[in-house]
Amino acid sequence: VTATTVTPDQELFQHAKGYYTARALLTLWRTGLLGRAAAGEELDVRRLGTEGYDGELLGGLLDYLTTRGYLEWVREGAYRLSQRGAAAAPYFGYLSTMLGAYEPVFANLERVVTGELVYGRDVSRSSAEMVTGLNALEASLLGQVTDLLARERFAKVLDLGCGSATMLCRICKLDDRIHGVGLDWSDDACELAVRTVAREQLRDRVTIVRGDAGDPGELPPAARDADLVTAMFVMHEVLRQRGREGAVACLRQLARTIGSHGRLLMVEVSATSGHEARDDLLFIPEYELLHVFSNQRLASRAEWEEMIAEAGMRVLQVAPADMCQAFCMVAGA
Ligand SMILES: C[S@@+](CC[C@H](N)C(=O)[O-])C[C@H]1O[C@@H](n2cnc3c(N)ncnc32)[C@H](O)[C@@H]1O
């Protein structure tokens, strides 16, 4: 067995390589070129010049990503996704949710860490980029959520922090008697959600409302008789916004909303503890770091179970979700 030693300078170069590769991929993703390549389009630098790209600079970017294995040459000036790039395509949404959306914070980290810039006042993540990224990732999560719901009977679903409302629409499509209400406090999310509902032709069954998920006592009338509440990647935001007591109060209110036969479906990312335990977990340390800097607080699965119990509900089913240490949990009275 030969042990490969990475020298300290090589290690730093590896970090730099990760940074440049991620930044180049993020640019192609944001411009839509990565999505087009994933859909099978050849990226022809000369032709793309007519769309406003500088041929030489775009060529440099595409050459770099060819070197890094995500693209391959078709001919001079034309590229397509490599096999490796195609295999990564279902996960490109992570470029937005884990890098792009938090760029406003991380590009200013020196000023944030001193308190000169305060999250929520001077800088915030881009909710538009967050919901677009999640939208691209949801295909891999949707199946698990709808599988968990297959055993449940419900007529009205309230989706807290609905984001793009892709999940909500998918749930409503399980049965055409199901009605849905999506609630989010971000204008960007609500606008995108309204567009999703129109595209999915669900305007007669799904309503989008702007409101605070942390205060379900103040739910709009349309949402009050929901017998299924879904909260996907939002309760950790409520946990930070309102603290543990506030989160439990919110869950207690949700328990009242769904009553003795209703269900709460939560999708969350589990926190971990201890540096050693975290070091080899794919992206978890980075995920936790970005939460520290954006007013969110992750809890472990056990902590969520405790809070759900304090709110007077029982956990009925738990399944791992196909996304970085995430889990789906179904609870009821
Ligand atoms: C990480 S995104 C998840 C979106 C969606 N549930 C999904 O899984 O794709 C969190 C969403 O919750 C919303 N949000 C966060 N705190 C909220 C609150 N207190 N009330 C309403 N929406 C909130 C954000 O605007 C964002 O759209």
The ligand as an ORCA input file, in Angstrom:
! r2SCAN-3c Opt
* xyz 0 1
  C     -35.037     26.559      2.033
  S     -36.488     27.234      1.347
  C     -37.529     25.803      1.128
  C     -38.605     25.995      0.101
  C     -39.523     24.778     -0.145
  N     -40.203     24.331      1.041
  C     -38.751     23.636     -0.740
  O     -38.538     22.626     -0.093
  O     -38.327     23.765     -1.892
  C     -37.219     27.984      2.714
  C     -38.394     28.827      2.343
  O     -39.056     29.215      3.546
  C     -39.346     30.592      3.492
  N     -39.403     31.077      4.887
  C     -38.410     31.135      5.804
  N     -38.888     31.572      6.975
  C     -40.209     31.794      6.803
  C     -41.258     32.249      7.649
  N     -41.047     32.554      8.907
  N     -42.486     32.359      7.112
  C     -42.731     32.046      5.826
  N     -41.790     31.608      4.984
  C     -40.543     31.482      5.469
  C     -38.260     31.201      2.643
  O     -38.705     32.393      2.056
  C     -38.018     30.088      1.601
  O     -38.856     30.213      0.477
*
